[in-house]
Amino acid sequence: MKVENGYGVQIDFDVAVQMMDDELREQVHAHMAPCSEQAFFDEYAARHAEKFDEAWVLDTANPTF
């Protein structure tokens, strides 16, 4: 399953999950599940930016993984 980051870049959701912070991923899961992969990705990216005070690498114009 592909999701789209804030810049319209297609990201493999399974790869994204592997690159998520474990604690933050579990918080999003507890708060949102069940939901679409896109909604999960978007919420995780927003929370990552808030927690770490920077954009998540997969939610940038040129994501690297």
PDBQT receptor file of N, H, CA, C and O in Angstrom, charges set to zero:
ATOM      1  N   MET A   1       0.844  -1.191   0.000  1.00  0.00    +0.000 N 
ATOM      2  CA  MET A   1       0.000   0.000   0.000  1.00  0.00    +0.000 C 
ATOM      3  C   MET A   1       0.883   1.246   0.000  1.00  0.00    +0.000 C 
ATOM      4  O   MET A   1       1.824   1.345   0.787  1.00  0.00    +0.000 OA
ATOM      5  N   LYS A   2       0.586   2.165  -0.857  1.00  0.00    +0.000 N 
ATOM      6  H   LYS A   2      -0.179   2.084  -1.496  1.00  0.00    +0.000 HD
ATOM      7  CA  LYS A   2       1.305   3.431  -0.935  1.00  0.00    +0.000 C 
ATOM      8  C   LYS A   2       0.496   4.525  -0.246  1.00  0.00    +0.000 C 
ATOM      9  O   LYS A   2      -0.733   4.551  -0.314  1.00  0.00    +0.000 OA
ATOM     10  N   VAL A   3       1.207   5.415   0.411  1.00  0.00    +0.000 N 
ATOM     11  H   VAL A   3       2.205   5.394   0.467  1.00  0.00    +0.000 HD
ATOM     12  CA  VAL A   3       0.611   6.618   0.984  1.00  0.00    +0.000 C 
ATOM     13  C   VAL A   3       1.352   7.808   0.384  1.00  0.00    +0.000 C 
ATOM     14  O   VAL A   3       2.416   7.652  -0.216  1.00  0.00    +0.000 OA
ATOM     15  N   GLU A   4       0.790   8.970   0.550  1.00  0.00    +0.000 N 
ATOM     16  H   GLU A   4      -0.074   9.096   1.037  1.00  0.00    +0.000 HD
ATOM     17  CA  GLU A   4       1.374  10.177  -0.035  1.00  0.00    +0.000 C 
ATOM     18  C   GLU A   4       1.767  11.131   1.089  1.00  0.00    +0.000 C 
ATOM     19  O   GLU A   4       0.963  11.433   1.971  1.00  0.00    +0.000 OA
ATOM     20  N   ASN A   5       3.016  11.603   1.046  1.00  0.00    +0.000 N 
ATOM     21  H   ASN A   5       3.669  11.359   0.330  1.00  0.00    +0.000 HD
ATOM     22  CA  ASN A   5       3.426  12.547   2.083  1.00  0.00    +0.000 C 
ATOM     23  C   ASN A   5       2.906  13.945   1.748  1.00  0.00    +0.000 C 
ATOM     24  O   ASN A   5       2.222  14.133   0.742  1.00  0.00    +0.000 OA
ATOM     25  N   GLY A   6       3.227  14.908   2.582  1.00  0.00    +0.000 N 
ATOM     26  H   GLY A   6       3.783  14.755   3.399  1.00  0.00    +0.000 HD
ATOM     27  CA  GLY A   6       2.728  16.272   2.416  1.00  0.00    +0.000 C 
ATOM     28  C   GLY A   6       3.189  16.964   1.146  1.00  0.00    +0.000 C 
ATOM     29  O   GLY A   6       2.672  18.025   0.794  1.00  0.00    +0.000 OA
ATOM     30  N   TYR A   7       4.159  16.373   0.453  1.00  0.00    +0.000 N 
ATOM     31  H   TYR A   7       4.579  15.512   0.738  1.00  0.00    +0.000 HD
ATOM     32  CA  TYR A   7       4.676  16.941  -0.794  1.00  0.00    +0.000 C 
ATOM     33  C   TYR A   7       4.226  16.150  -2.013  1.00  0.00    +0.000 C 
ATOM     34  O   TYR A   7       4.678  16.414  -3.127  1.00  0.00    +0.000 OA
ATOM     35  N   GLY A   8       3.340  15.183  -1.807  1.00  0.00    +0.000 N 
ATOM     36  H   GLY A   8       2.973  14.969  -0.902  1.00  0.00    +0.000 HD
ATOM     37  CA  GLY A   8       2.823  14.391  -2.912  1.00  0.00    +0.000 C 
ATOM     38  C   GLY A   8       3.718  13.234  -3.326  1.00  0.00    +0.000 C 
ATOM     39  O   GLY A   8       3.484  12.610  -4.362  1.00  0.00    +0.000 OA
ATOM     40  N   VAL A   9       4.738  12.943  -2.532  1.00  0.00    +0.000 N 
ATOM     41  H   VAL A   9       4.928  13.450  -1.691  1.00  0.00    +0.000 HD
ATOM     42  CA  VAL A   9       5.647  11.840  -2.831  1.00  0.00    +0.000 C 
ATOM     43  C   VAL A   9       5.025  10.536  -2.335  1.00  0.00    +0.000 C 
ATOM     44  O   VAL A   9       4.567  10.455  -1.196  1.00  0.00    +0.000 OA
ATOM     45  N   GLN A  10       5.010   9.531  -3.185  1.00  0.00    +0.000 N 
ATOM     46  H   GLN A  10       5.382   9.597  -4.111  1.00  0.00    +0.000 HD
ATOM     47  CA  GLN A  10       4.469   8.217  -2.829  1.00  0.00    +0.000 C 
ATOM     48  C   GLN A  10       5.476   7.458  -1.958  1.00  0.00    +0.000 C 
ATOM     49  O   GLN A  10       6.658   7.368  -2.290  1.00  0.00    +0.000 OA
ATOM     50  N   ILE A  11       4.987   6.917  -0.841  1.00  0.00    +0.000 N 
ATOM     51  H   ILE A  11       4.027   6.991  -0.571  1.00  0.00    +0.000 HD
ATOM     52  CA  ILE A  11       5.813   6.189   0.120  1.00  0.00    +0.000 C 
ATOM     53  C   ILE A  11       5.154   4.835   0.377  1.00  0.00    +0.000 C 
ATOM     54  O   ILE A  11       3.940   4.761   0.563  1.00  0.00    +0.000 OA
ATOM     55  N   ASP A  12       5.946   3.772   0.389  1.00  0.00    +0.000 N 
ATOM     56  H   ASP A  12       6.932   3.832   0.238  1.00  0.00    +0.000 HD
ATOM     57  CA  ASP A  12       5.427   2.454   0.745  1.00  0.00    +0.000 C 
ATOM     58  C   ASP A  12       5.112   2.466   2.247  1.00  0.00    +0.000 C 
ATOM     59  O   ASP A  12       5.991   2.729   3.067  1.00  0.00    +0.000 OA
ATOM     60  N   PHE A  13       3.871   2.183   2.594  1.00  0.00    +0.000 N 
ATOM     61  H   PHE A  13       3.157   1.969   1.927  1.00  0.00    +0.000 HD
ATOM     62  CA  PHE A  13       3.450   2.275   3.994  1.00  0.00    +0.000 C 
ATOM     63  C   PHE A  13       4.225   1.312   4.889  1.00  0.00    +0.000 C 
ATOM     64  O   PHE A  13       4.569   1.670   6.015  1.00  0.00    +0.000 OA
ATOM     65  N   ASP A  14       4.505   0.108   4.419  1.00  0.00    +0.000 N 
ATOM     66  H   ASP A  14       4.225  -0.183   3.504  1.00  0.00    +0.000 HD
ATOM     67  CA  ASP A  14       5.246  -0.858   5.235  1.00  0.00    +0.000 C 
ATOM     68  C   ASP A  14       6.653  -0.356   5.552  1.00  0.00    +0.000 C 
ATOM     69  O   ASP A  14       7.157  -0.569   6.655  1.00  0.00    +0.000 OA
ATOM     70  N   VAL A  15       7.280   0.303   4.598  1.00  0.00    +0.000 N 
ATOM     71  H   VAL A  15       6.871   0.477   3.702  1.00  0.00    +0.000 HD
ATOM     72  CA  VAL A  15       8.600   0.897   4.838  1.00  0.00    +0.000 C 
ATOM     73  C   VAL A  15       8.471   2.031   5.854  1.00  0.00    +0.000 C 
ATOM     74  O   VAL A  15       9.302   2.163   6.752  1.00  0.00    +0.000 OA
ATOM     75  N   ALA A  16       7.438   2.837   5.711  1.00  0.00    +0.000 N 
ATOM     76  H   ALA A  16       6.762   2.729   4.982  1.00  0.00    +0.000 HD
ATOM     77  CA  ALA A  16       7.224   3.950   6.638  1.00  0.00    +0.000 C 
ATOM     78  C   ALA A  16       7.076   3.447   8.069  1.00  0.00    +0.000 C 
ATOM     79  O   ALA A  16       7.663   4.010   8.992  1.00  0.00    +0.000 OA
ATOM     80  N   VAL A  17       6.297   2.395   8.252  1.00  0.00    +0.000 N 
ATOM     81  H   VAL A  17       5.819   1.937   7.502  1.00  0.00    +0.000 HD
ATOM     82  CA  VAL A  17       6.077   1.855   9.594  1.00  0.00    +0.000 C 
ATOM     83  C   VAL A  17       7.403   1.414  10.215  1.00  0.00    +0.000 C 
ATOM     84  O   VAL A  17       7.630   1.628  11.406  1.00  0.00    +0.000 OA
ATOM     85  N   GLN A  18       8.262   0.812   9.430  1.00  0.00    +0.000 N 
ATOM     86  H   GLN A  18       8.077   0.639   8.463  1.00  0.00    +0.000 HD
ATOM     87  CA  GLN A  18       9.552   0.357   9.936  1.00  0.00    +0.000 C 
ATOM     88  C   GLN A  18      10.437   1.521  10.375  1.00  0.00    +0.000 C 
ATOM     89  O   GLN A  18      11.320   1.348  11.215  1.00  0.00    +0.000 OA
ATOM     90  N   MET A  19      10.206   2.698   9.814  1.00  0.00    +0.000 N 
ATOM     91  H   MET A  19       9.489   2.839   9.131  1.00  0.00    +0.000 HD
ATOM     92  CA  MET A  19      11.037   3.861  10.120  1.00  0.00    +0.000 C 
ATOM     93  C   MET A  19      10.436   4.755  11.203  1.00  0.00    +0.000 C 
ATOM     94  O   MET A  19      11.015   5.786  11.546  1.00  0.00    +0.000 OA
ATOM     95  N   MET A  20       9.293   4.371  11.736  1.00  0.00    +0.000 N 
ATOM     96  H   MET A  20       8.823   3.534  11.458  1.00  0.00    +0.000 HD
ATOM     97  CA  MET A  20       8.636   5.165  12.769  1.00  0.00    +0.000 C 
ATOM     98  C   MET A  20       9.256   4.898  14.130  1.00  0.00    +0.000 C 
ATOM     99  O   MET A  20       9.725   3.796  14.412  1.00  0.00    +0.000 OA
ATOM    100  N   ASP A  21       9.249   5.922  14.966  1.00  0.00    +0.000 N 
ATOM    101  H   ASP A  21       8.867   6.818  14.737  1.00  0.00    +0.000 HD
ATOM    102  CA  ASP A  21       9.636   5.791  16.358  1.00  0.00    +0.000 C 
ATOM    103  C   ASP A  21       8.617   4.860  17.028  1.00  0.00    +0.000 C 
ATOM    104  O   ASP A  21       7.412   5.092  16.931  1.00  0.00    +0.000 OA
ATOM    105  N   ASP A  22       9.090   3.818  17.700  1.00  0.00    +0.000 N 
ATOM    106  H   ASP A  22      10.069   3.629  17.779  1.00  0.00    +0.000 HD
ATOM    107  CA  ASP A  22       8.198   2.800  18.266  1.00  0.00    +0.000 C 
ATOM    108  C   ASP A  22       7.176   3.385  19.234  1.00  0.00    +0.000 C 
ATOM    109  O   ASP A  22       5.983   3.100  19.127  1.00  0.00    +0.000 OA
ATOM    110  N   GLU A  23       7.630   4.184  20.159  1.00  0.00    +0.000 N 
ATOM    111  H   GLU A  23       8.599   4.415  20.246  1.00  0.00    +0.000 HD
ATOM    112  CA  GLU A  23       6.728   4.753  21.164  1.00  0.00    +0.000 C 
ATOM    113  C   GLU A  23       5.664   5.641  20.520  1.00  0.00    +0.000 C 
ATOM    114  O   GLU A  23       4.483   5.554  20.856  1.00  0.00    +0.000 OA
ATOM    115  N   LEU A  24       6.087   6.478  19.613  1.00  0.00    +0.000 N 
ATOM    116  H   LEU A  24       7.047   6.550  19.341  1.00  0.00    +0.000 HD
ATOM    117  CA  LEU A  24       5.157   7.385  18.946  1.00  0.00    +0.000 C 
ATOM    118  C   LEU A  24       4.176   6.617  18.067  1.00  0.00    +0.000 C 
ATOM    119  O   LEU A  24       2.990   6.947  18.023  1.00  0.00    +0.000 OA
ATOM    120  N   ARG A  25       4.662   5.602  17.371  1.00  0.00    +0.000 N 
ATOM    121  H   ARG A  25       5.625   5.335  17.406  1.00  0.00    +0.000 HD
ATOM    122  CA  ARG A  25       3.793   4.769  16.526  1.00  0.00    +0.000 C 
ATOM    123  C   ARG A  25       2.697   4.116  17.373  1.00  0.00    +0.000 C 
ATOM    124  O   ARG A  25       1.535   4.079  16.967  1.00  0.00    +0.000 OA
ATOM    125  N   GLU A  26       3.065   3.609  18.536  1.00  0.00    +0.000 N 
ATOM    126  H   GLU A  26       4.008   3.639  18.865  1.00  0.00    +0.000 HD
ATOM    127  CA  GLU A  26       2.082   2.962  19.405  1.00  0.00    +0.000 C 
ATOM    128  C   GLU A  26       1.066   3.967  19.941  1.00  0.00    +0.000 C 
ATOM    129  O   GLU A  26      -0.105   3.629  20.112  1.00  0.00    +0.000 OA
ATOM    130  N   GLN A  27       1.498   5.191  20.207  1.00  0.00    +0.000 N 
ATOM    131  H   GLN A  27       2.450   5.465  20.068  1.00  0.00    +0.000 HD
ATOM    132  CA  GLN A  27       0.563   6.230  20.654  1.00  0.00    +0.000 C 
ATOM    133  C   GLN A  27      -0.458   6.535  19.569  1.00  0.00    +0.000 C 
ATOM    134  O   GLN A  27      -1.651   6.657  19.845  1.00  0.00    +0.000 OA
ATOM    135  N   VAL A  28       0.015   6.658  18.336  1.00  0.00    +0.000 N 
ATOM    136  H   VAL A  28       0.984   6.559  18.112  1.00  0.00    +0.000 HD
ATOM    137  CA  VAL A  28      -0.891   6.936  17.217  1.00  0.00    +0.000 C 
ATOM    138  C   VAL A  28      -1.858   5.773  17.045  1.00  0.00    +0.000 C 
ATOM    139  O   VAL A  28      -3.056   5.978  16.845  1.00  0.00    +0.000 OA
ATOM    140  N   HIS A  29      -1.339   4.557  17.123  1.00  0.00    +0.000 N 
ATOM    141  H   HIS A  29      -0.366   4.391  17.285  1.00  0.00    +0.000 HD
ATOM    142  CA  HIS A  29      -2.188   3.371  16.980  1.00  0.00    +0.000 C 
ATOM    143  C   HIS A  29      -3.283   3.362  18.049  1.00  0.00    +0.000 C 
ATOM    144  O   HIS A  29      -4.449   3.122  17.735  1.00  0.00    +0.000 OA
ATOM    145  N   ALA A  30      -2.921   3.620  19.299  1.00  0.00    +0.000 N 
ATOM    146  H   ALA A  30      -1.974   3.815  19.554  1.00  0.00    +0.000 HD
ATOM    147  CA  ALA A  30      -3.892   3.619  20.387  1.00  0.00    +0.000 C 
ATOM    148  C   ALA A  30      -4.945   4.711  20.210  1.00  0.00    +0.000 C 
ATOM    149  O   ALA A  30      -6.102   4.537  20.593  1.00  0.00    +0.000 OA
ATOM    150  N   HIS A  31      -4.542   5.817  19.640  1.00  0.00    +0.000 N 
ATOM    151  H   HIS A  31      -3.602   5.959  19.329  1.00  0.00    +0.000 HD
ATOM    152  CA  HIS A  31      -5.444   6.959  19.460  1.00  0.00    +0.000 C 
ATOM    153  C   HIS A  31      -6.357   6.815  18.243  1.00  0.00    +0.000 C 
ATOM    154  O   HIS A  31      -7.502   7.263  18.279  1.00  0.00    +0.000 OA
ATOM    155  N   MET A  32      -5.867   6.196  17.164  1.00  0.00    +0.000 N 
ATOM    156  H   MET A  32      -4.936   5.831  17.134  1.00  0.00    +0.000 HD
ATOM    157  CA  MET A  32      -6.588   6.248  15.890  1.00  0.00    +0.000 C 
ATOM    158  C   MET A  32      -7.133   4.923  15.354  1.00  0.00    +0.000 C 
ATOM    159  O   MET A  32      -8.094   4.931  14.585  1.00  0.00    +0.000 OA
ATOM    160  N   ALA A  33      -6.560   3.812  15.729  1.00  0.00    +0.000 N 
ATOM    161  H   ALA A  33      -5.780   3.805  16.354  1.00  0.00    +0.000 HD
ATOM    162  CA  ALA A  33      -6.951   2.534  15.118  1.00  0.00    +0.000 C 
ATOM    163  C   ALA A  33      -8.399   2.205  15.436  1.00  0.00    +0.000 C 
ATOM    164  O   ALA A  33      -8.843   2.425  16.563  1.00  0.00    +0.000 OA
ATOM    165  N   PRO A  34      -9.136   1.692  14.487  1.00  0.00    +0.000 N 
ATOM    166  CA  PRO A  34      -8.733   1.449  13.096  1.00  0.00    +0.000 C 
ATOM    167  C   PRO A  34      -8.900   2.710  12.252  1.00  0.00    +0.000 C 
ATOM    168  O   PRO A  34      -9.809   3.511  12.470  1.00  0.00    +0.000 OA
ATOM    169  N   CYS A  35      -8.016   2.859  11.303  1.00  0.00    +0.000 N 
ATOM    170  H   CYS A  35      -7.277   2.208  11.126  1.00  0.00    +0.000 HD
ATOM    171  CA  CYS A  35      -8.077   3.985  10.373  1.00  0.00    +0.000 C 
ATOM    172  C   CYS A  35      -7.339   3.597   9.099  1.00  0.00    +0.000 C 
ATOM    173  O   CYS A  35      -6.729   2.530   9.032  1.00  0.00    +0.000 OA
ATOM    174  N   SER A  36      -7.392   4.450   8.103  1.00  0.00    +0.000 N 
ATOM    175  H   SER A  36      -7.887   5.317   8.157  1.00  0.00    +0.000 HD
ATOM    176  CA  SER A  36      -6.684   4.175   6.853  1.00  0.00    +0.000 C 
ATOM    177  C   SER A  36      -5.181   4.361   7.048  1.00  0.00    +0.000 C 
ATOM    178  O   SER A  36      -4.743   5.045   7.973  1.00  0.00    +0.000 OA
ATOM    179  N   GLU A  37      -4.411   3.749   6.175  1.00  0.00    +0.000 N 
ATOM    180  H   GLU A  37      -4.767   3.194   5.424  1.00  0.00    +0.000 HD
ATOM    181  CA  GLU A  37      -2.963   3.917   6.220  1.00  0.00    +0.000 C 
ATOM    182  C   GLU A  37      -2.583   5.380   6.021  1.00  0.00    +0.000 C 
ATOM    183  O   GLU A  37      -1.654   5.879   6.656  1.00  0.00    +0.000 OA
ATOM    184  N   GLN A  38      -3.304   6.062   5.138  1.00  0.00    +0.000 N 
ATOM    185  H   GLN A  38      -4.059   5.657   4.622  1.00  0.00    +0.000 HD
ATOM    186  CA  GLN A  38      -3.008   7.475   4.876  1.00  0.00    +0.000 C 
ATOM    187  C   GLN A  38      -3.245   8.323   6.117  1.00  0.00    +0.000 C 
ATOM    188  O   GLN A  38      -2.426   9.178   6.453  1.00  0.00    +0.000 OA
ATOM    189  N   ALA A  39      -4.362   8.090   6.799  1.00  0.00    +0.000 N 
ATOM    190  H   ALA A  39      -5.028   7.396   6.525  1.00  0.00    +0.000 HD
ATOM    191  CA  ALA A  39      -4.662   8.853   8.008  1.00  0.00    +0.000 C 
ATOM    192  C   ALA A  39      -3.607   8.586   9.082  1.00  0.00    +0.000 C 
ATOM    193  O   ALA A  39      -3.197   9.505   9.790  1.00  0.00    +0.000 OA
ATOM    194  N   PHE A  40      -3.172   7.343   9.203  1.00  0.00    +0.000 N 
ATOM    195  H   PHE A  40      -3.505   6.596   8.627  1.00  0.00    +0.000 HD
ATOM    196  CA  PHE A  40      -2.153   6.983  10.177  1.00  0.00    +0.000 C 
ATOM    197  C   PHE A  40      -0.841   7.686   9.855  1.00  0.00    +0.000 C 
ATOM    198  O   PHE A  40      -0.209   8.263  10.740  1.00  0.00    +0.000 OA
ATOM    199  N   PHE A  41      -0.429   7.640   8.590  1.00  0.00    +0.000 N 
ATOM    200  H   PHE A  41      -0.943   7.172   7.871  1.00  0.00    +0.000 HD
ATOM    201  CA  PHE A  41       0.805   8.286   8.149  1.00  0.00    +0.000 C 
ATOM    202  C   PHE A  41       0.761   9.783   8.453  1.00  0.00    +0.000 C 
ATOM    203  O   PHE A  41       1.714  10.339   9.000  1.00  0.00    +0.000 OA
ATOM    204  N   ASP A  42      -0.337  10.426   8.100  1.00  0.00    +0.000 N 
ATOM    205  H   ASP A  42      -1.111   9.974   7.656  1.00  0.00    +0.000 HD
ATOM    206  CA  ASP A  42      -0.477  11.871   8.316  1.00  0.00    +0.000 C 
ATOM    207  C   ASP A  42      -0.407  12.226   9.800  1.00  0.00    +0.000 C 
ATOM    208  O   ASP A  42       0.262  13.186  10.182  1.00  0.00    +0.000 OA
ATOM    209  N   GLU A  43      -1.093  11.454  10.627  1.00  0.00    +0.000 N 
ATOM    210  H   GLU A  43      -1.636  10.674  10.316  1.00  0.00    +0.000 HD
ATOM    211  CA  GLU A  43      -1.086  11.721  12.070  1.00  0.00    +0.000 C 
ATOM    212  C   GLU A  43       0.302  11.481  12.658  1.00  0.00    +0.000 C 
ATOM    213  O   GLU A  43       0.775  12.258  13.487  1.00  0.00    +0.000 OA
ATOM    214  N   TYR A  44       0.945  10.407  12.225  1.00  0.00    +0.000 N 
ATOM    215  H   TYR A  44       0.561   9.776  11.552  1.00  0.00    +0.000 HD
ATOM    216  CA  TYR A  44       2.293  10.133  12.726  1.00  0.00    +0.000 C 
ATOM    217  C   TYR A  44       3.234  11.286  12.349  1.00  0.00    +0.000 C 
ATOM    218  O   TYR A  44       4.000  11.759  13.189  1.00  0.00    +0.000 OA
ATOM    219  N   ALA A  45       3.178  11.731  11.107  1.00  0.00    +0.000 N 
ATOM    220  H   ALA A  45       2.555  11.347  10.425  1.00  0.00    +0.000 HD
ATOM    221  CA  ALA A  45       4.052  12.815  10.653  1.00  0.00    +0.000 C 
ATOM    222  C   ALA A  45       3.831  14.082  11.480  1.00  0.00    +0.000 C 
ATOM    223  O   ALA A  45       4.790  14.762  11.846  1.00  0.00    +0.000 OA
ATOM    224  N   ALA A  46       2.584  14.394  11.770  1.00  0.00    +0.000 N 
ATOM    225  H   ALA A  46       1.805  13.841  11.473  1.00  0.00    +0.000 HD
ATOM    226  CA  ALA A  46       2.273  15.582  12.565  1.00  0.00    +0.000 C 
ATOM    227  C   ALA A  46       2.819  15.445  13.989  1.00  0.00    +0.000 C 
ATOM    228  O   ALA A  46       3.400  16.385  14.532  1.00  0.00    +0.000 OA
ATOM    229  N   ARG A  47       2.627  14.280  14.580  1.00  0.00    +0.000 N 
ATOM    230  H   ARG A  47       2.155  13.517  14.140  1.00  0.00    +0.000 HD
ATOM    231  CA  ARG A  47       3.111  14.068  15.947  1.00  0.00    +0.000 C 
ATOM    232  C   ARG A  47       4.632  14.013  16.006  1.00  0.00    +0.000 C 
ATOM    233  O   ARG A  47       5.237  14.460  16.981  1.00  0.00    +0.000 OA
ATOM    234  N   HIS A  48       5.243  13.472  14.972  1.00  0.00    +0.000 N 
ATOM    235  H   HIS A  48       4.752  13.109  14.180  1.00  0.00    +0.000 HD
ATOM    236  CA  HIS A  48       6.708  13.427  14.926  1.00  0.00    +0.000 C 
ATOM    237  C   HIS A  48       7.266  14.849  14.919  1.00  0.00    +0.000 C 
ATOM    238  O   HIS A  48       8.200  15.160  15.658  1.00  0.00    +0.000 OA
ATOM    239  N   ALA A  49       6.698  15.696  14.091  1.00  0.00    +0.000 N 
ATOM    240  H   ALA A  49       5.939  15.443  13.490  1.00  0.00    +0.000 HD
ATOM    241  CA  ALA A  49       7.155  17.087  14.012  1.00  0.00    +0.000 C 
ATOM    242  C   ALA A  49       6.995  17.788  15.360  1.00  0.00    +0.000 C 
ATOM    243  O   ALA A  49       7.854  18.571  15.765  1.00  0.00    +0.000 OA
ATOM    244  N   GLU A  50       5.896  17.503  16.045  1.00  0.00    +0.000 N 
ATOM    245  H   GLU A  50       5.199  16.867  15.716  1.00  0.00    +0.000 HD
ATOM    246  CA  GLU A  50       5.653  18.123  17.349  1.00  0.00    +0.000 C 
ATOM    247  C   GLU A  50       6.639  17.601  18.399  1.00  0.00    +0.000 C 
ATOM    248  O   GLU A  50       7.208  18.384  19.159  1.00  0.00    +0.000 OA
ATOM    249  N   LYS A  51       6.838  16.300  18.441  1.00  0.00    +0.000 N 
ATOM    250  H   LYS A  51       6.376  15.664  17.823  1.00  0.00    +0.000 HD
ATOM    251  CA  LYS A  51       7.695  15.689  19.470  1.00  0.00    +0.000 C 
ATOM    252  C   LYS A  51       9.174  16.008  19.267  1.00  0.00    +0.000 C 
ATOM    253  O   LYS A  51       9.885  16.305  20.227  1.00  0.00    +0.000 OA
ATOM    254  N   PHE A  52       9.635  15.946  18.014  1.00  0.00    +0.000 N 
ATOM    255  H   PHE A  52       9.057  15.704  17.234  1.00  0.00    +0.000 HD
ATOM    256  CA  PHE A  52      11.061  16.097  17.740  1.00  0.00    +0.000 C 
ATOM    257  C   PHE A  52      11.435  17.478  17.206  1.00  0.00    +0.000 C 
ATOM    258  O   PHE A  52      12.608  17.754  16.956  1.00  0.00    +0.000 OA
ATOM    259  N   ASP A  53      10.435  18.343  17.031  1.00  0.00    +0.000 N 
ATOM    260  H   ASP A  53       9.482  18.119  17.234  1.00  0.00    +0.000 HD
ATOM    261  CA  ASP A  53      10.642  19.702  16.547  1.00  0.00    +0.000 C 
ATOM    262  C   ASP A  53      11.336  19.739  15.187  1.00  0.00    +0.000 C 
ATOM    263  O   ASP A  53      12.138  20.630  14.905  1.00  0.00    +0.000 OA
ATOM    264  N   GLU A  54      11.011  18.754  14.353  1.00  0.00    +0.000 N 
ATOM    265  H   GLU A  54      10.359  18.030  14.582  1.00  0.00    +0.000 HD
ATOM    266  CA  GLU A  54      11.506  18.714  12.977  1.00  0.00    +0.000 C 
ATOM    267  C   GLU A  54      10.626  17.774  12.165  1.00  0.00    +0.000 C 
ATOM    268  O   GLU A  54       9.977  16.881  12.709  1.00  0.00    +0.000 OA
ATOM    269  N   ALA A  55      10.616  17.989  10.875  1.00  0.00    +0.000 N 
ATOM    270  H   ALA A  55      11.143  18.715  10.433  1.00  0.00    +0.000 HD
ATOM    271  CA  ALA A  55       9.827  17.125   9.994  1.00  0.00    +0.000 C 
ATOM    272  C   ALA A  55      10.399  15.717   9.994  1.00  0.00    +0.000 C 
ATOM    273  O   ALA A  55      11.613  15.525  10.050  1.00  0.00    +0.000 OA
ATOM    274  N   TRP A  56       9.517  14.747   9.930  1.00  0.00    +0.000 N 
ATOM    275  H   TRP A  56       8.530  14.903   9.884  1.00  0.00    +0.000 HD
ATOM    276  CA  TRP A  56       9.927  13.357   9.798  1.00  0.00    +0.000 C 
ATOM    277  C   TRP A  56      10.551  13.194   8.417  1.00  0.00    +0.000 C 
ATOM    278  O   TRP A  56      10.045  13.755   7.445  1.00  0.00    +0.000 OA
ATOM    279  N   VAL A  57      11.619  12.451   8.314  1.00  0.00    +0.000 N 
ATOM    280  H   VAL A  57      12.030  11.995   9.103  1.00  0.00    +0.000 HD
ATOM    281  CA  VAL A  57      12.369  12.317   7.058  1.00  0.00    +0.000 C 
ATOM    282  C   VAL A  57      11.477  11.865   5.894  1.00  0.00    +0.000 C 
ATOM    283  O   VAL A  57      11.734  12.231   4.747  1.00  0.00    +0.000 OA
ATOM    284  N   LEU A  58      10.442  11.081   6.173  1.00  0.00    +0.000 N 
ATOM    285  H   LEU A  58      10.234  10.784   7.105  1.00  0.00    +0.000 HD
ATOM    286  CA  LEU A  58       9.564  10.629   5.090  1.00  0.00    +0.000 C 
ATOM    287  C   LEU A  58       8.484  11.645   4.741  1.00  0.00    +0.000 C 
ATOM    288  O   LEU A  58       7.744  11.452   3.776  1.00  0.00    +0.000 OA
ATOM    289  N   ASP A  59       8.384  12.712   5.504  1.00  0.00    +0.000 N 
ATOM    290  H   ASP A  59       8.985  12.869   6.288  1.00  0.00    +0.000 HD
ATOM    291  CA  ASP A  59       7.418  13.765   5.197  1.00  0.00    +0.000 C 
ATOM    292  C   ASP A  59       8.132  15.027   4.740  1.00  0.00    +0.000 C 
ATOM    293  O   ASP A  59       7.793  16.134   5.158  1.00  0.00    +0.000 OA
ATOM    294  N   THR A  60       9.120  14.849   3.881  1.00  0.00    +0.000 N 
ATOM    295  H   THR A  60       9.395  13.950   3.541  1.00  0.00    +0.000 HD
ATOM    296  CA  THR A  60       9.865  15.961   3.307  1.00  0.00    +0.000 C 
ATOM    297  C   THR A  60       9.768  15.896   1.783  1.00  0.00    +0.000 C 
ATOM    298  O   THR A  60       9.284  14.912   1.223  1.00  0.00    +0.000 OA
ATOM    299  N   ALA A  61      10.227  16.942   1.130  1.00  0.00    +0.000 N 
ATOM    300  H   ALA A  61      10.620  17.741   1.584  1.00  0.00    +0.000 HD
ATOM    301  CA  ALA A  61      10.152  16.978  -0.340  1.00  0.00    +0.000 C 
ATOM    302  C   ALA A  61      11.019  15.905  -0.984  1.00  0.00    +0.000 C 
ATOM    303  O   ALA A  61      10.693  15.413  -2.064  1.00  0.00    +0.000 OA
ATOM    304  N   ASN A  62      12.107  15.542  -0.341  1.00  0.00    +0.000 N 
ATOM    305  H   ASN A  62      12.372  15.942   0.536  1.00  0.00    +0.000 HD
ATOM    306  CA  ASN A  62      13.018  14.517  -0.863  1.00  0.00    +0.000 C 
ATOM    307  C   ASN A  62      13.284  13.460   0.210  1.00  0.00    +0.000 C 
ATOM    308  O   ASN A  62      14.377  13.403   0.774  1.00  0.00    +0.000 OA
ATOM    309  N   PRO A  63      12.277  12.622   0.491  1.00  0.00    +0.000 N 
ATOM    310  CA  PRO A  63      12.466  11.624   1.558  1.00  0.00    +0.000 C 
ATOM    311  C   PRO A  63      13.560  10.622   1.204  1.00  0.00    +0.000 C 
ATOM    312  O   PRO A  63      13.709  10.215   0.052  1.00  0.00    +0.000 OA
ATOM    313  N   THR A  64      14.313  10.240   2.217  1.00  0.00    +0.000 N 
ATOM    314  H   THR A  64      14.192  10.571   3.153  1.00  0.00    +0.000 HD
ATOM    315  CA  THR A  64      15.366   9.241   2.023  1.00  0.00    +0.000 C 
ATOM    316  C   THR A  64      15.097   8.071   2.949  1.00  0.00    +0.000 C 
ATOM    317  O   THR A  64      14.797   8.228   4.133  1.00  0.00    +0.000 OA
ATOM    318  N   PHE A  65      15.217   6.904   2.365  1.00  0.00    +0.000 N 
ATOM    319  H   PHE A  65      15.461   6.776   1.403  1.00  0.00    +0.000 HD
ATOM    320  CA  PHE A  65      15.023   5.681   3.152  1.00  0.00    +0.000 C 
ATOM    321  C   PHE A  65      15.755   4.538   2.516  1.00  0.00    +0.000 C 
ATOM    322  O   PHE A  65      15.717   3.419   3.027  1.00  0.00    +0.000 OA
TER     323      PHE A  65
